[in-house]
Amino acid sequence: MAVGEQAYLDLCQYILDNGNKRGDRTNTGTYSVFGHQMRFDLQKGFPLLTTKRVPFTLIASEMLWFIKGDTNIRYLLQHNNNIWNEWAFEKWVNSNEYQGPDMINFGIRSQQDEKFNAIYQEQMNLFKDKILKDDAFAKKYGDLGSVYGKQWRKWETSQGETIDQLQQVIHAIKHNPTSRRHIVTAWNPEDIPNMALPPCHTMFQFYVADGKLSCQLYQRSGDVFLGVPFNIAGYALLTHLIAHECNLEVGEFVHTLGDAHIYSNHVKQVKTQLSRHPKPLPQLKLNQEKSSIFEFTLDDFELVGYDPHPTIKAPVAV
């Protein structure tokens, strides 16, 4: 069984060769397989893909956003991270307060219509500026609801209390490392209707053996070309951070996927990536002066030896 980046490339090839052609929520169309697992030995390098450039700063700022328990895109925009903008923007342009040009089906049309794309970018820039400068606007339209950060840090119980799952799992790893209950879940059926996007990476579990911390993620749905590389690196980073706080080495990251799919408008890009040969993985260095996962900032991460192939651009299906 292939491991590391080759495991990812093998998944891409397997979907192209064997994927079921299916419709989807975005009306883009996918090639999809159900049930797949990849393994990454974190001792052999940080699993940031090298067959295309993957922006580590975006991955790290998003993970810190989750860890903070934040659900508002203002933090992300303050760190020049735009990966969650479309879901918040859609809420604004579909509201009664929006007075700009018609944005119906903006996600699809902006990819196909050059004139509309210019209007879309103009309205998006206006939206981002208002999020950053207007507290009331940011509170109303920047918040994505009960997404990952809230479920990890402030899971609401039927008694009206909250559970800090992330804090609890770190405590459990420190004090009962052999437990089989080191689990954090983001899938809260009651909150699904209030989420901008129901959690794709639904739950993760930690495992301690031989002084090493491993993590397994179950992801119900994975955009293999655009999203999955972010998920691999994001949860590898989370594993490094928790291992650091718990005085453990890193072990494996195990990535289990439900619906693993390639969008029909990403096939060309995937074939380009498959034509490239992987390079040595980079190493991740953490600021050793920080002791808690909740203290880290972007300045506390150093990625050493990352020399990937060039970026491959592709549209996001919203």
N, C-alpha and C positions, 0 to 999 in steps of 0.2 A: 504494500500500500504506500503510495506517494505521501510525503509529508512536506510541510513548509509551503513555499510559493508554488512548487510544482503541483501540490495537491489542489491549489486554486486553479491553476491552468488546466489541470486534468478535468476539473468540474466544468469549466467553460467549454472544453472540447466535447465532453460527454453530453452537455445540454444541446450543443449544436448538432451532434450526431443522433441523439435519441429523444430530444425534447418533444413534448406534446404541444401542438399549436393551439393556444387558448386565448379567448377574450379576457379582458380584465377591467377593473374599475375605471381606469384612465382612458379606455377605448383605444389604446395604442396597440395592443396585441403582444403576446409573449410566446417564447418557447420555454417550456417548463418541465421540471422533473420533481418528484415528491420523495423526500427522505434522502439526505446525503450528509456525510460527516467528513470533516477535515481536521487534521491535527498539526499543531505548531509547537515545536520544542523551543521554549523561550530562552533556554540556555545557549542556543545556537544563533541567537540574534533576534532583533526586534522585527516582527513580521509586517513591515511596511513594504508593500509590493515594489519591486524594482523594474518590472517590465513596462511600467508607466509611472510617471511621477504622481504620488499621492500626497496631498498637502497635510503634513503632520500638524501644523499649527491649528488648522480647522478641526482636526480630530481631537486634539488636546483641549481646545477651548470648549468644544461641545461636551467632552467628558467632564470637564470641570463644572460646566453648567449643570449637568445631571447631578454631580456630586453635591453641589450647592443646594439642590432641591429647587432650583429656579425653573420657572415655566414661561418666562417672558423673554422675547427675543431681543430686548434692549441690551442685555448683557452680551449677547452674541454680536450684535451690531457694534457695540463699543470695542469689540476685539476683531472687527472687520470680518466677521463670519456671517455669511448670507445663506447658509444651507437650509434654514427653516423659514425663510422669508415668505415663500409662496403661500403657505397655509394661513399665515396671519394676514397677508395681503388680500387673499381671496375673501376673508371675512369682512374686510373693510370695503372692497369694491362691490360686495353684495349687500351692503347695508344701506339703509335709507339716508344716511349722512353723506354718502359718497356722491359727489356732484360732477365727477369727471367723465371722460369718454366711456362708451360702453365697453365693458370688460368681460362679457359673457364668453365662457370657454377660453379665457385668456391664456391658460397654460398651453393649450394645443395650438391656438392661432398664432401665438407669439413665436412659435417655432417654424411656422410656415409662411407667414406674411411679413415681409420686410417693413412695410409702412406701419403695420400694426405693432411690430416689435419695437419700433422707435417710440410709439405712443406708450406702449407698455413700460419701457424702460424709464420714460419720463415720469409716469405715474408711480412706478416703484421707487424711484429716487425721492419723489415727494413724500411717499409713505415712510421711507426710512428716516428722512429728515425729521418728520413729525414724531416718529417713535423716539428718536434721540433727544428731541428738544421739548416735547410737550408731555408732561407727566400724566395728565388725564387721558390723553390720546393713547399713550403707551399702555396705560393700565387697561383701557377698554379694548384696544385692537392688537396689542403686542402679546397678550397672554394667550397661550395655546391650550389652556385648560389642564385637565388631569393627565398630563403626559409624564414621561419617565421620571423627571425630577421629583414631582409630587409623590408618585407611587413609591419611589425608593426611600424618600425621607419623611413623608407625611401621609402615609396610607390611612385613610379614614375608616374607622370601625363602625359597626352598627350602634355602638354606644356613644358615638360622637367623639371618641378619643382618636389619637393619631399614633401610628407606629413608625419609628425610624428604622426601617429594615436594614439600611446600610450600616448604621451604627451598631445595631444588634448583631449583625453577622460578623463584623470585625471583632466585637467583644467575644463572641462564641469561638472564633478561630483562635484567639489568644488563650482562652480559658478551657476550651473543650475541643481541641484540634481534630480529634478522630470522629466527631459527630458527623452524621449523614444528613444533617438538617441545615447546612450552611447555604441557604437558598434565599434569593431575592427575586420577587416577581413583580412585573409591571402590568400584568393582565388582571384588571379588576373589572369584571363584567358589568357592575353597576355604573362605572364611570365611562365605559366605552362611548356612549352617545355624546358625552361632553368633551371628547378628545379631538384635537385637530386631525390626528391620524392615530388609529388604534395601534398599540405597540407592536412593532415588527419583531424586535428582540424581546421576547416575552418573559423569559426567566433565566437566571444563571445560578450555578452552584459551584462552591469551592470544595477542594479536597486537599488534605495535608498528608504527605508521606515523605519520609527521608529528609525532613527539614525543608521541603519545597512546597510551594502553594501552586495548585493547578486550578483552572477555571473551565467549566463547560457552559456554553451558551446554547439555549434552544431558541431558534429564530423561526417564527411561523412563516415568514415571507421574506425573501431576499432578492433584491435587485442586484444580480451578480456582478454586473459591470461597474455600476456607480456606487451602490450602497455597501455591498459586502466587503470591499477593501477597507472602507471606513470602520465597519463593525469589527473586523479582525484586529485592526490596529487599536481601536478604542478599547476593546475588552482586554487586549494584551497590556495596554497602559494601565487600566484599572487593576489588573492582576499584579503588575509591578508595584503600584502604589500601596495596595493592601499588604502585599508581601513585605514591603519596606516597613510599614507600621508594625507588623506582627513579627518582625525580626526573622523572616524566612527568606529563602532563596525562591526564585521563580521556577516553576515546573513546566507544565504544558498548558496551552490554550486549545480546547477542543470545541470545534464549531459544528453544531448540529442544525441542519436546515430542514424546514418543512417544505414549502413551495419555493424551490430555487429556480429563478427564471432570468432569462435574457430578453429584454424588450426587443421587438422586431426592428426598431430604429437604432439598435445598438450592435447589430450583427456585424456590420462592417468594421466597427471599432474593435470588437472582440477578436476578429480575425487578424487585425493589425497587431494586437497585443500578443496573440498566440504565435506570431511570426518572430517574436523577439526571445532572446535567451535571458534567463534570470541572472542577476549579478549578486555578489555577496550582500547579505543583509546588514543593515546598520546596527549600532549598539545604542541603547538608551541609558543615559546617565541621569540620576536624580540628585537633587540638592540634599546631601546627607545631613544638613543642619535642620531640616524639617522632619518632625517626628510623626505628625498626624496627616492623614490623607486630606483632611479638611483645611490644612494650612497652605497647600501647594497653589502656586500661580504658574502662569506660562513661563516665567523667567526661571523656574526651578527645573526645567527639562532641557536636556542637551542631547541632540541626536547626532551621533558621530559616524562618519563614513557612509552617508547616504548619497549614492551616485546612480540614480535611476535613469532609465530610458525617458525620452520626452513625454510630456503630457499628451493624453488622447482625449479630446473633448467630445461630449455627447449630451443631448437634451435630457432634462429631468422630466419624468412623467408625474404629473401632479394629480 
